[in-house]
């Protein structure tokens, strides 16, 4: 039988060489911070966000431009406030990653909130897989760990270029995932769905011109939207759902809503347009927590046309 699982990276003594020392220092610092009181981590996260603004000005400008494109009806003051809050959340996302990788289960459970998980349970009770379309909220790394308290999931995995970070990343994520499949292993994810697993897929980024349709997203009329998300729904014995992970005043809420009716319909453009509309709804639950620092509108209908990012 074909093994669809990504093999766990093993510890290597080469990780002790000088070229990994900076990585070790970063890991040790984040691990130590992860044990601090949560309220203090929130404060540190805001400070880290301000640092990201200084050290990654291009990402800051991308977020600013995305907000201009998506919310042209907002006033300048409204967009500036949303951008400032987004920067704060970007800093906290770094600490939420360490929380997801290293917090003990009892501490994760204290911050866990669920809304709509009965929709997942209903699909599994039918003997089908649950294909969960998750949006790129910046707390997703921790929130997937939260979701794993209900049922460990299956998701795509992209190896980190730094082998030590790949070791840390895999074993950190493996605390909430049943197993992971290579990011290009379409058959592996379909097989997992046919095995009645809960599988996560993130359809809301620009994956390029291959297998995409140009459909509206917020105020941008033609946005490259992957049709890969439809492939799994077409070929696997599954039903679909949408998920937003939201940091609240008391914890992290996993909010799940039912998928679209008559989906897939056979009209790919129509289906991904409907998906984008649903994703917009999920983003607007907490727009300040969304990953606006990604070039969502990089691929244009005319490859020779001007970039929306200048």
TIMILUM-873208 format. One line per 5 residues: number of its first residue (from 1); for each residue x, y, z of N, C-alpha, C. Coordinates in pm, whole numbers, plus 32768, in hexadecimal, padded with zeros to 4 digits. Layout:
BEGIN
NUM	X/Y/Z/X/Y/Z/X/Y/Z | ...
END
This chain:
BEGIN
1	8054/7F88/8000/8000/8000/8000/8058/807E/8000 | 8032/80DD/7FB2/807D/8159/7FA7/8077/81A8/802A | 80EC/81D4/805B/80F2/8220/80D7/80DF/82B3/80B7 | 8072/82EE/80E7/8053/8378/80C8/8087/83DB/8130 | 80C5/83A8/8199/80EE/83FE/8207/8179/8439/81F0
6	8189/84B7/821A/820F/84F3/821C/825D/84B2/828D | 82D7/8487/8271/8328/8447/82D8/8360/84B0/8338 | 8360/8490/83B7/8390/84ED/841C/8426/8502/840D | 8453/8580/8405/84E3/859A/8400/8525/8570/8483 | 859B/8538/8478/85E3/8509/84EE/864A/856F/851D
11	8667/856A/859E/86CD/85C2/85D5/8755/859D/8599 | 87A1/8605/8576/8826/85F0/853D/888E/8638/8593 | 88FF/85F7/85A9/8969/8637/85F6/899F/86B2/85AE | 8985/86BB/852B/89B1/8731/84E1/8968/87AF/850F | 88F6/879D/8554/88AC/8810/8589/88FD/885D/85F1
16	8968/881F/8625/89BA/8860/868B/8A29/88B5/864E | 8A36/88B3/85CB/8A9D/8901/8588/8A7D/8997/858F | 8AE4/89EB/8580/8AD3/8A7D/8591/8A68/8ABB/8536 | 8A53/8A83/84BE/89F1/8AC0/8464/8962/8AB4/8497 | 894D/8A63/8501/88C8/8A58/853C/88BC/8AA0/85C2
21	8929/8ADE/85F0/8926/8B1A/8676/88BF/8B8B/8680 | 88B3/8BDC/8618/8850/8C48/861C/87C2/8C10/8623 | 87AC/8BA2/85DC/8729/8B62/85E2/870E/8B2E/866F | 8774/8AF0/86AD/8763/8ABE/8735/8742/8B2F/8797 | 8786/8BA0/8787/876D/8C12/87DF/86DC/8C42/87D0
26	86AE/8C4B/8752/8624/8C77/8737/85C0/8C14/8773 | 85D9/8B92/875E/8580/8B2B/8793/857D/8B30/882B | 85F2/8B3D/8869/85F8/8B41/88FC/85AE/8BBA/8933 | 85BB/8C2D/88EE/8577/8CA7/891A/84DF/8C95/8910 | 84AF/8C61/889E/841F/8C4E/888D/83E8/8BE5/88EC
31	8435/8B7C/8904/8408/8B14/8961/83FA/8B4E/89ED | 845B/8B9F/8A15/8455/8BDD/8A9A/83DE/8C3B/8AA6 | 83C9/8C8C/8A3F/8357/8CE9/8A41/82D3/8C9D/8A47 | 82CE/8C28/8A08/8250/8BDC/8A05/8220/8BB4/8A8F | 827C/8BB2/8AF1/8256/8B8C/8B7A/822F/8C04/8BCF
36	823A/8C7A/8B99/8212/8CF1/8BE4/817A/8CF8/8BED | 8145/8D46/8C4C/80B3/8D59/8C53/807D/8D8D/8BCE | 8006/8D5F/8BAB/7FCD/8D80/8B28/7FBD/8E17/8B15 | 7F90/8E5E/8B7C/7F7D/8EEF/8B70/8001/8F35/8B4F | 806D/8F04/8B89/80F0/8F3F/8B6C/8118/8F22/8ADC
41	80F4/8EAB/8AA9/8112/8E8B/8A1E/80C4/8EE5/89BE | 8049/8F07/89E2/7FFD/8F64/898F/8043/8FEB/8985 | 8077/9019/89F5/80C0/9098/89F7/813F/908F/89A3 | 8189/9022/89B4/8204/900E/8967/81E5/9001/88D2 | 8173/8FC3/88B2/814C/8FB2/8826/8139/9038/87E1
46	80FB/9098/8827/80EA/911D/87ED/8171/915F/87D4 | 81CB/9150/8833/8251/9188/8820/8299/9148/87AC | 828A/90C5/879F/82C9/907D/872F/828D/90AB/86AB | 820B/90CA/86AB/81CC/90FE/8632/820B/9181/8605 | 8226/91D9/8664/8268/9258/8642/82F2/923E/8608
51	8336/91D7/863A/83BA/91B4/8607/83B0/917E/8579 | 8348/912D/855F/8333/90F8/84D8/831D/916A/8476 | 82D3/91D0/84A0/82BA/9244/844B/833D/9287/8422 | 839E/928B/847E/841F/92C9/8462/847B/926E/840F | 8479/91EC/842E/84D6/918E/83EE/84A0/9155/836B
56	841D/915A/8358/83E1/9125/82DD/8383/918D/82A0 | 83BB/9201/8277/8365/926D/8243/8319/9246/81C5 | 8350/91EA/8175/830A/91C0/80FB/8288/9178/811F | 828C/9123/8185/8214/90DD/81AF/81AC/9140/81E3 | 81DB/91A4/822A/8181/920B/825E/813C/9255/81EB
61	8189/9275/8184/8151/92BB/8110/80F0/9263/80C3 | 810C/91E1/80BD/80B0/9184/807A/802A/9182/80C4 | 802F/917A/8148/7FB4/917B/8197/7F67/91FD/8181 | 7FAE/926B/8181/7F6E/92EE/816C/7F2A/92F3/80E4 | 7F6F/92C3/807D/7F37/92C4/7FF5/7EBE/9267/7FEA
66	7EC6/91F1/8028/7E55/9194/8023/7DD8/91D0/8062 | 7DEA/9217/80CF/7D78/9256/8111/7D3E/92C6/80BA | 7D94/930E/8073/7D65/9376/8017/7D12/9339/7FA7 | 7D40/92C8/7F73/7CFB/9286/7F04/7C77/9247/7F30 | 7C77/920B/7FA6/7C02/91BF/7FD3/7B96/9218/8011
71	7BC0/9286/804E/7B60/92DB/8096/7B69/936D/8068 | 7B4D/9387/7FE9/7B57/9411/7FB7/7AF1/946F/7FF6 | 7A86/9438/802E/7A1F/948B/806B/7A42/94B4/80FB | 7AA8/9476/8134/7AD3/949D/81BA/7B16/9526/81B3 | 7B0E/9570/821E/7B5B/95ED/8227/7BED/95CB/823F
76	7C45/962C/8226/7CD3/9617/8241/7CE9/95F1/82D3 | 7C9F/9631/832D/7CAE/9614/83BB/7C84/9585/83DC | 7C1A/9555/839D/7BED/94CC/83B5/7C54/9467/8385 | 7C8C/9480/830F/7CF1/9423/82DC/7D71/9428/8331 | 7D97/949E/835E/7E10/94AA/83B1/7DFD/945F/8435
81	7D86/9468/846E/7D6B/9422/84EB/7D6F/938B/84D6 | 7D35/935D/8466/7D36/92CE/8447/7DC4/929E/842D | 7E13/92EF/83E8/7E9D/92CB/83CC/7EEF/92C2/844C | 7EDD/9321/84A7/7F26/931F/8526/7F04/92A2/8577 | 7E84/927F/857B/7E5B/9207/85C3/7E92/918A/8580
86	7E9A/918B/84FC/7ED0/9119/84B3/7F64/9104/84D1 | 7FAE/9171/84DE/803C/9169/8502/804C/912B/858C | 7FF7/9155/85EA/7FFC/911A/8670/7FE5/9084/866A | 7F86/905A/8618/7F67/8FCC/860C/7FD6/8F7E/85C6 | 801F/8FC1/856C/808F/8F7F/8529/80FC/8F5D/858E
91	8113/8FB6/85ED/8175/8F99/8655/8147/8F28/86AF | 80C8/8F2A/86D4/8093/8EC1/872B/8095/8E3A/86E5 | 8088/8E3B/8660/8087/8DBD/8614/8108/8D6E/862A | 8177/8DB4/8639/81F7/8D70/8652/81F1/8D25/86D6 | 81B9/8D66/873C/81AF/8D27/87C0/8144/8CBA/87C1
96	80DA/8CCD/8772/8073/8C65/8769/80A8/8BE7/8727 | 810A/8BF7/86D0/814A/8B81/8695/8192/8B31/8701 | 81DD/8B75/8756/8223/8B2F/87C1/81C0/8AF2/8824 | 8150/8B36/883D/80E8/8AFE/8893/80B2/8A7C/8858 | 8098/8A7E/87D6/8063/8A07/8793/80C4/8993/8794
101	8144/89B0/8789/81A8/8946/8783/81CB/890D/880C | 81C9/8962/8875/8204/8937/88F3/81A9/893C/896D | 8137/897C/8964/80DF/897C/89D9/80AF/88EE/89F8 | 80A7/88C9/8A78/806C/8848/8A9B/7FD6/8849/8A7C | 7F9D/87D4/8A6B/7F12/87CA/8A44/7EB5/880F/8AA7
106	7ED1/8803/8B29/7E78/883F/8B8D/7E71/88D6/8B7C | 7EE1/8913/8B53/7EE2/89A5/8B44/7E99/89CF/8AC5 | 7EA7/8980/8A5A/7E5C/899B/89DF/7DC6/8991/89FA | 7D9E/892A/8A43/7D0F/8913/8A5E/7CD1/8988/8AA9 | 7D1E/89CB/8AFD/7CE9/8A3D/8B4A/7CC7/8AB3/8AF0
111	7D02/8AB9/8A7A/7CE7/8B27/8A1C/7C8D/8AFD/89A8 | 7C5A/8A83/89AB/7C10/8A4D/8938/7B7C/8A6F/893E | 7B47/8AA3/88D0/7AB8/8ABB/88C0/7A8E/8A82/8838 | 7A15/8A4A/8832/79E4/8A10/87B6/7957/8A43/8799 | 793F/8A61/871A/78BA/8A87/86ED/789F/8A43/8667
116	783E/89ED/8664/7819/89AB/85E7/7861/8928/85CC | 78A7/88F1/8631/78F0/8875/8616/7891/8800/85FC | 7813/8812/8622/77B2/87A7/8608/77A2/878E/8572 | 77C3/87F0/8520/77BB/87DC/848E/7824/8776/8460 | 789A/877A/849D/7901/8716/847F/78D2/868D/84AC
121	78A0/8685/8524/7874/8605/855C/7804/85C7/8509 | 77AC/861B/84D3/773D/85E8/8481/7771/85AA/8400 | 77D5/85E6/83C4/7810/85AF/8349/7854/852A/8365 | 78A3/8525/83D1/78E8/84AA/83F4/7885/843A/8414 | 7814/845F/844F/77AD/83FA/8471/7770/83BC/83F5
126	7778/8403/8383/7745/83CE/8305/77A8/836D/82C3 | 781F/8360/8300/7886/830C/82C3/78D1/8352/8254 | 78D8/83D7/825C/7920/8426/81F8/7993/8472/8237 | 79F0/84A0/81E2/7A5A/84F7/8210/7A28/8587/8219 | 7A66/85D5/8270/7A43/8663/827F/7AB2/86B8/8246
131	7A96/86FC/81D6/7AF7/8755/8196/7ADF/87E3/81CA | 7B3B/8812/821B/7B2B/8893/825F/7B7C/88FD/8216 | 7B37/895F/81DB/7B7B/89D0/819C/7B96/8A37/8209 | 7C14/8A46/822E/7C3B/8AA5/8297/7C74/8B23/8258 | 7C5D/8B94/8299/7C95/8C12/8267/7D18/8C2F/82B1
136	7D6B/8C82/8272/7DEF/8CA2/82A9/7DE9/8D0D/8315 | 7DA0/8CF3/8381/7DAF/8D4A/83F5/7E37/8D2D/8432 | 7E77/8D94/8469/7F02/8D85/8492/7F15/8D2F/850E | 7EAA/8D11/8556/7EB4/8CB9/85C9/7E9D/8C26/85A4 | 7E9A/8C08/8523/7E73/8B82/84F5/7ECE/8B15/852C
141	7F50/8B32/853B/7FAD/8ACC/856C/7F82/8A98/85F5 | 7F5C/8AF4/864C/7F2D/8ACA/86D0/7EA0/8A90/86C9 | 7E4D/8ACB/8677/7DC0/8AA1/8672/7DB0/8A14/863A | 7E09/89EB/85E0/7E04/8960/85B0/7E23/8901/8624 | 7E7D/892D/867B/7E98/88DD/86F4/7E19/88D3/8749
146	7DD2/8942/8755/7D53/8942/879F/7CF1/88E1/875E | 7CE3/88EA/86DA/7C86/8892/8692/7CA8/8800/86A6 | 7D29/87E3/86B6/7D55/8759/86CB/7D25/871D/874D | 7CF7/8771/87A9/7CBF/873C/8826/7C41/86EC/880B | 7BF6/8713/87A4/7B7C/86CA/877E/7B9E/864D/872E
151	7BEC/8660/86C5/7C15/85EF/8670/7C93/8617/8624 | 7D00/85CD/8633/7D78/85EB/85E5/7D59/85E9/8550 | 7D96/8648/8508/7D74/865C/847B/7DE5/8630/8420 | 7DC9/863A/839F/7E2C/861F/8336/7E39/869F/82E4 | 7EB4/86C4/82C3/7EC9/8740/8278/7F44/8733/8220
156	7F4E/878C/81BF/7FC5/8793/816C/803A/87C7/81BE | 80B2/879D/8197/812B/87C9/81DE/8194/87F7/817A | 81CA/886D/8194/8238/88A3/8144/82B4/88A8/819B | 831E/8863/816F/8399/8860/81BC/83D7/88EB/81C7 | 8411/8905/823B/845A/8982/8250/84E5/8974/8212
161	8517/89E1/81DA/859C/89DC/819A/860C/89C6/81FF | 85F7/89F6/827A/8656/89E0/82E6/8637/8958/8325 | 8695/88FA/8320/867A/8872/834C/865A/8869/83E1 | 8697/88BE/8432/8678/88BE/84C0/85EB/88F3/84D7 | 85C7/895E/8490/8540/8994/849D/84D8/8931/8467
166	84FF/88E5/8400/84A4/887F/83CC/848B/8815/8436 | 84F3/87EF/847F/84E5/878E/84EB/8486/87C4/8556 | 849A/8841/857E/8446/887F/85E4/83B6/888F/85B2 | 83A9/88BD/8535/8325/88D6/84FB/82D4/8855/84F0 | 8311/87EC/84BC/82C8/876E/84AA/8297/8739/8530
171	82F3/872F/8591/82CE/86F3/8610/826F/874D/8660 | 8278/87D0/864A/8218/882A/8688/818E/8817/864F | 8183/8813/85CC/8100/8801/858C/80C9/8775/85A1 | 811F/8716/85B3/80F2/868C/85C0/80A6/8674/8643 | 80A7/86D7/869C/805E/86C9/871A/7FC7/86D8/8705
176	7F9F/8713/8694/7F11/8724/8679/7EE3/86DB/85FC | 7F41/86AE/85AB/7F1D/8668/852F/7F2A/85D2/8540 | 7ECE/8589/8503/7ED8/84F7/8504/7F50/84CD/84B1 | 7F5D/850C/843E/7FD5/8503/83ED/7FCE/8572/8385 | 803A/8586/833A/8040/85EE/82D4/806C/85B1/8250
181	803F/85EE/81E2/8065/85BF/815D/80B0/862F/8115 | 8105/8609/80BA/8152/866B/806D/80F6/86CD/8026 | 811D/874A/8020/80C7/87B4/7FEB/809A/879A/7F5A | 80E3/8745/7F11/80BF/8726/7E87/8079/869E/7E7A | 8063/865C/7EE8/802B/85D5/7EE5/7F92/85DA/7EE7
186	7F59/85FB/7E75/7EC7/8605/7E6A/7E85/857F/7E8A | 7EBD/8515/7E56/7E83/8490/7E6E/7E84/846E/7F02 | 7EEB/849C/7F49/7EF6/8480/7FD8/7E85/84BE/8027 | 7E62/853B/8005/7DF6/857D/804D/7D6E/8540/8028 | 7D5D/851E/7FA9/7CE2/84DC/7F7F/7CD2/8457/7FC8
191	7D3E/840D/7FD6/7D3B/838D/801C/7D14/83A1/80AE | 7D49/840B/80EC/7D28/8427/8178/7C93/8446/8187 | 7C5C/8493/812A/7BCD/84B2/812E/7B7A/8433/811C | 7BA6/83DC/80C4/7B5F/835D/80B1/7B69/8303/812C | 7BD0/831C/817E/7BDF/82D3/81FC/7B91/8315/826E
196	7B3C/8376/824A/7AE3/83BA/82AB/7B31/840F/830E | 7B9B/8450/82DF/7BE8/84A9/8336/7BB3/8538/832B | 7BDB/858A/838C/7BC5/861B/8385/7C41/8657/8343 | 7C31/8695/82CF/7CA2/86CA/8284/7C95/8761/8272 | 7D04/87A7/8286/7D06/8837/8277/7D43/885E/81F0
201	7D07/88C1/81B0/7D3D/88F9/8135/7D27/898F/8138 | 7D8D/89DD/8110/7D86/8A6E/8114/7D7F/8AA4/8085 | 7D0A/8AD2/8059/7CF6/8AF9/7FCD/7D05/8B8E/7FB1 | 7D2F/8BDD/8014/7D20/8C6E/800A/7DA1/8CB9/7FEC | 7E03/8C77/7FAE/7E7D/8CBC/7F85/7E8D/8CB6/7EEE
206	7EEB/8D05/7EBC/7F09/8D08/7E2D/7F6C/8C98/7E0F | 7F3A/8C2C/7DD2/7F8F/8BBA/7DB1/7FBE/8BBC/7D20 | 7FAD/8C2E/7CDE/7FDD/8C3B/7C56/7F72/8C20/7BED | 7F9C/8C23/7B70/7F40/8C1C/7AFF/7F10/8B8D/7AE2 | 7F5B/8B2A/7B0D/7F38/8A9F/7AF1/7EBE/8A76/7B44
211	7E5B/8A3C/7B03/7DE0/8A0C/7B44/7D9F/8A7A/7B97 | 7D7D/8AE7/7B57/7D3A/8B52/7B9F/7CCE/8B91/7B46 | 7C73/8BD5/7B88/7C0E/8C26/7B45/7C1A/8CB4/7B7C | 7BF9/8D16/7B29/7BFD/8DA1/7B57/7B71/8DCC/7B7F | 7B5F/8DE0/7C00/7ADC/8DFF/7C38/7AEA/8E70/7C9D
216	7A7C/8EB1/7CC2/7A84/8F22/7D21/7AAF/8EF5/7DAD | 7AF5/8F50/7DF0/7B19/8F3E/7E7D/7B17/8FC8/7EBD | 7AB8/8FDF/7F16/7A9E/9063/7F4B/7A8A/90C3/7ED5 | 7AD2/9134/7ED1/7AB8/9198/7E69/7B0E/9183/7DEC | 7B5F/911A/7DEA/7BB5/90FF/7D76/7B69/90A0/7D1A
221	7B4A/90C8/7C9E/7AEE/907A/7C49/7B27/8FF9/7C11 | 7BAA/8FF2/7BF6/7BE4/8F7B/7BB8/7C5E/8F4F/7C09 | 7C4B/8EE6/7C56/7CB3/8EB6/7CB2/7CCF/8E23/7C95 | 7D4D/8E00/7C85/7D72/8D75/7C6C/7D4B/8D1F/7CE3 | 7CEF/8CC1/7CCC/7CBA/8C6D/7D36/7CC9/8BDB/7D0F
226	7D0C/8B8D/7D61/7D2A/8B03/7D3E/7CAC/8AAF/7D2D | 7CAF/8A58/7CC9/7C45/89F4/7CB9/7C6F/8970/7CF7 | 7CE9/896D/7D30/7D17/88F4/7D73/7CBB/88CE/7DE6 | 7C7F/8933/7E24/7C25/8919/7E94/7BAB/88C8/7E69 | 7B86/88D2/7DE8/7B13/8889/7DB4/7B35/87F7/7D97
231	7BB3/87DF/7D78/7BDE/8759/7D4F/7BC0/86F1/7DBB | 7BDF/8715/7E38/7BCA/86B6/7EA5/7B35/869C/7EBB | 7AE5/8705/7EB3/7A55/86F7/7EC5/7A16/86A3/7E56 | 7A51/86AA/7DDE/7A1C/865E/7D6C/7A3E/85CA/7D76 | 7AB8/85AC/7DA2/7AEB/8524/7D95/7AE2/84D1/7E15
236	7AD4/8512/7E87/7AD4/84C7/7F06/7A46/84B7/7F3C | 7A34/8453/7F8F/79B4/843D/7FD5/79B1/8498/804F | 7989/8515/8039/7993/8577/80A4/7928/85E2/8096 | 791B/8633/80FD/78CC/86AC/80FA/7923/871E/812C | 78FF/8798/8108/7956/880A/8125/791E/8864/8194
241	797B/88AC/81D1/795C/890B/823C/79BB/8982/822F | 799C/89ED/8275/79F6/8A60/827C/7A1A/8A7B/830E | 7A97/8AA4/8323/7AC8/8ABA/83AC/7B10/8B3F/83B6 | 7AF1/8B88/8420/7B3C/8C00/8446/7B6E/8BED/84D3 | 7BEC/8C09/84EB/7C26/8C01/8572/7C33/8C90/85A7
246	7BF4/8CAB/8616/7BEB/8D34/8648/7C1B/8D3C/86D8 | 7C78/8D99/86F2/7C9E/8DB3/877C/7C34/8E0C/87BC | 7BFF/8DE0/882B/7B99/8E2B/8874/7BD7/8E63/88F5 | 7B85/8EA0/8947/7BB7/8ED6/89C6/7BDB/8E67/8A28 | 7BA3/8DF1/8A12/7BBA/8D84/8A70/7C08/8D0E/8A37
251	7C1C/8D0A/89B6/7C63/8C99/897D/7C65/8C9B/88E6 | 7C60/8C25/88AA/7C64/8C17/8819/7BEC/8BC6/87EC | 7B98/8C06/879E/7B1E/8BC5/8771/7B31/8B86/86E7 | 7B0F/8B07/86DD/7B0A/8AC2/865E/7A7A/8ACB/862E | 7A5F/8B20/85CD/79D8/8B36/859A/79C9/8AED/8516
256	796B/8A8F/8511/7956/8A3D/8499/78C8/8A50/8468 | 78BC/8A67/83E5/7837/8A76/83A8/782B/8A11/8336 | 77B0/89EA/8314/779C/8988/82A7/77D2/89BA/8222 | 77F0/895C/81CA/781F/897E/8145/77AE/89B0/80EC | 77CF/89C7/806F/7770/89FD/800F/7713/898F/7FDB
261	7699/89B4/7FB6/763A/8955/7F7D/765B/893C/7EEA | 7638/88C3/7EBB/7653/889C/7E30/76E3/88BB/7E0B | 773F/8883/7E5A/77CD/88A1/7E4B/781D/8820/7E48 | 7873/880F/7DE2/7884/8864/7D6C/780E/8856/7D0C | 77F3/88C1/7CC4/7780/88C4/7C69/77A2/8896/7BDD
266	7824/8893/7BBD/7850/8875/7B35/7880/88F0/7AEC | 7864/8966/7B23/7893/89E4/7AEA/78FE/8A1A/7B47 | 797D/8A06/7B23/79EB/8A29/7B7C/79EE/8ABE/7B9D | 79D8/8B14/7B3B/79DD/8BA4/7B54/7971/8BCD/7BB8 | 78FB/8B97/7BA5/788C/8BB4/7C00/78AB/8B82/7C8D
271	78E6/8B0C/7C95/7900/8AD0/7D18/796B/8B1B/7D66 | 79D9/8B40/7D24/7A42/8B86/7D6E/7A17/8C15/7D8E | 79C0/8C4F/7D3C/798A/8CD3/7D5D/7936/8CCA/7DDC | 78E7/8C5F/7DE7/7899/8C4B/7E61/78F4/8C32/7ED9 | 7960/8BE9/7EC3/79BE/8BD1/7F2F/79FB/8C54/7F60
276	7A23/8CA8/7F02/7A5D/8D29/7F29/79FC/8D7C/7F7C | 797D/8D78/7F55/7918/8DC4/7FA0/790C/8D8E/802F | 790F/8D0B/803E/7908/8CD0/80C3/7987/8CF1/8113 | 79FA/8CEE/80D1/7A77/8D10/8114/7A74/8DA1/8144 | 7A3B/8DFB/80F3/7A2C/8E86/811E/79DD/8E8D/81A1
281	7970/8E42/81A7/791E/8E42/8220/796E/8E13/8299 | 79C0/8DAC/8285/7A0F/8D78/82F4/7A7B/8DDB/831E | 7AB8/8E20/82BD/7B1E/8E84/82DD/7AE3/8EF5/832F | 7A6B/8F20/830B/7A2D/8F94/834C/7A04/8F79/83DC | 7A0D/8EFD/8408/79F6/8EE1/8496/7A61/8F25/84EA
286	7ADD/8F26/84B8/7B4D/8F67/84FE/7BB4/8F92/8496 | 7B97/8FFA/8447/7BF0/901F/83D9/7C7D/9047/8405 | 7C8A/9075/8481/7D0F/909D/84B2/7D6A/9024/84C8 | 7D30/8FAC/84CB/7D7F/8F33/84E4/7DA4/8EE9/8463 | 7D7B/8F1D/83F1/7D93/8ED8/8372/7E20/8EF7/833D
291	7E54/8E9D/82EC/7EDA/8EAC/82B3/7ED6/8F09/823A | 7ED1/8F8A/8254/7ED1/8FEC/81E6/7F5D/9001/81AD | 7FC3/8FCA/81EB/804C/8FE1/81BE/8076/8F87/814B | 8018/8F3A/8116/8031/8EE5/80A2/8004/8F2D/8023 | 8051/8F21/7FB7/802C/8F5F/7F36/7FBB/8F0F/7EF5
296	7F44/8F25/7F28/7ECF/8EDB/7EF7/7EAE/8EFB/7E66 | 7ED6/8F70/7E36/7EAF/8F9C/7DB0/7F26/8FA6/7D52 | 7F88/8F52/7D67/8002/8F55/7D17/7FE9/8F27/7C88 | 7F9F/8EBA/7C75/7F83/8E83/7BF0/7F0E/8ECD/7BB2 | 7F25/8F0C/7B3F/7EBE/8F5A/7AFD/7E8A/8F11/7A81
301	7E0E/8F2F/7A57/7DD7/8EEE/79DF/7E31/8F00/7965 | 7E66/8F78/7953/7EC5/8F94/78E9/7F51/8F8D/7922 | 7F9E/8F25/78FE/8024/8F16/7938/8080/8F8A/7919 | 805F/8FD6/78B3/80B1/9049/788E/8079/90CE/78C4 | 800C/90C4/790E/7FCE/913C/7945/8019/9170/79BF
306	7FF8/91E8/79EB/803D/9224/7A5E/801B/91DB/7AE0 | 807A/91DA/7B3B/8066/919D/7BBD/8010/91F8/7C15 | 7FBE/91BB/7C68/7F70/9209/7CC7/7FC4/9237/7D3E | 8040/9208/7D41/8099/922E/7DAF/8104/9293/7D86 | 80F4/92CB/7D0F/8150/9334/7CE3/81D3/92FF/7CB0
END
